[in-house]
Amino acid sequence: MQKTPQSSYTGPIVVDPLTRIEGHLRIEVEVQDGRIKDARSVSTLFRGIETILKGRDPRDVQHFTQRTCGVCTLTHALASTRTLEDAIGVAIPANATYLRNLVLGMLFLHDHVVHFYHLHALDFVDVTSALKADPAKAAALCSHVSPRKASADTFKAVQAKLKAFVESGQLGPFTNAYFLGGHPAYYLEPEANLIATAHYLEALRLQVKAARAMAVFGGKNPHPQFLVAGGVTCYDALTKERIAEFESLYKEVSAFVKDVYIPDLLLVAGAYKDWTKFGGTHNFMTFGEFPAVGGERDLSSRWFKPGVIYDRNINDLKAFEPSKIEEHVRHSWYRGDKARVPFEGETDPLFTSMGDTDRYSWMKAPRYNGKSMETGPLAQVLVAYAAGNKPVVAAVDTVLQALSLTPADLFSTLGRTAARGIETLVLADQVGVWLEEFKANVEQGDINIVEDCEVPVSGRGAGFVTAPRGGLSHWLVIEDKKVANFQLVVPSTWNLGPRCAQGLLGAVEEALVGTPVADPKRPVEILRTVHSFDPCIACGVHVIDGRTNEVHKFKVL
């Protein structure tokens, strides 16, 4: 196993803004003898969505919450729709469940491919090293790890493009990147770097296919427009032409996942197995996802089961109980110190100062049963593994065997990255299963996709979605048929939020502690762990400070 480089540096490091994420994030750490001993995750924008929604028609909420983020697209609309359906108590038709699952499944395939190649890969891949690679050896290596045969000419062409790109000096997203000029924390051989660079470029084109598949049934992407309380409105999705169009795009994306993404993941992970020792948390929670027909509001019907794991004990899977969720603001830029259940949540901003170590983030701090929780692909894979989901168990065991690792190694930065790939792999197959079931249902003459329903005069509802980044829940209180209160508890507040009133670190803060730093001026190790959570800060905080509109630069204090 590679020996992880570490400096002797002692002092603070601030990364602001942290790039290759959605939104604005600042990470502050204290380093002692080359290892992080304390960390603060600082979301630097305020979100005002909850305030905007008060007094509106609950049927309009999905159109506002979906604009929370341009990456999560469908998930906020689905959570808001499920929230209203919960308040109404409506059951949706079988076709509506199939169509929601198919579009959400394609979102997972899209999001995880983009994350691996375009947001996370540069934490492990030295692009400029690819210029030193032998294209023939790269082709041989690629053909060895993937069922898809590779050509030396393809890698020569990529190398030529890369050479021209570097020589132009117009490096765009690679300017000031941590790998330029070499970095001791990068281990891949030049040929592996060339393979990853070539597939980075290929994935730029492939992700468009996944987005198009979502739009076939969803009407558009981002922000599909096919959801309503009671089902969906996409009657064209019942036609053979639309189904065939979706199926063609899905098969192309699925093939890329199996033939390119997973082999690349194993190739990179094999070189960085030392990262099974860093970046771990202890408690995990998932709401599950992909409900069975007739079970849209029944979390236990979901293909991925909900569940909670405490202290890494996968042999003691606990049931998920929504009533145990609270949000803390003691260390956030909001008035008050009291933890509240989301139905009674308040969003009353009170900014102190940037660099404050007491109140230091616009994100709230959700807690489950008083515990800080990691949510996302690792949580979902761990719960599915513990629950005996056969495709997940088989995929996890295959990956662990290929890398000569154990289940305990999953509690890490590398494990989190591997779990995202495992989740993608099993969904690449399962989307095909749901598609065949949907086609059979339509062929049998079922054309119902929506049930009529009315907004109640008063009531409350909660909607739970496991988004690609993790557990997302919306909480609605209705009075006089209008929104009296609405709260969003999003994956990145679980993962990137600050300390709670009890002083418990948020998931990413916990994960950063103990991480080695080889070069304090180029702390790529911080990026590796933070990016492994796939932060979406726009979901957690929203309105920039109009007084400064300051553009920050990376700095080391």
Disulfide bonds with the S-S distance in Angstrom:
none
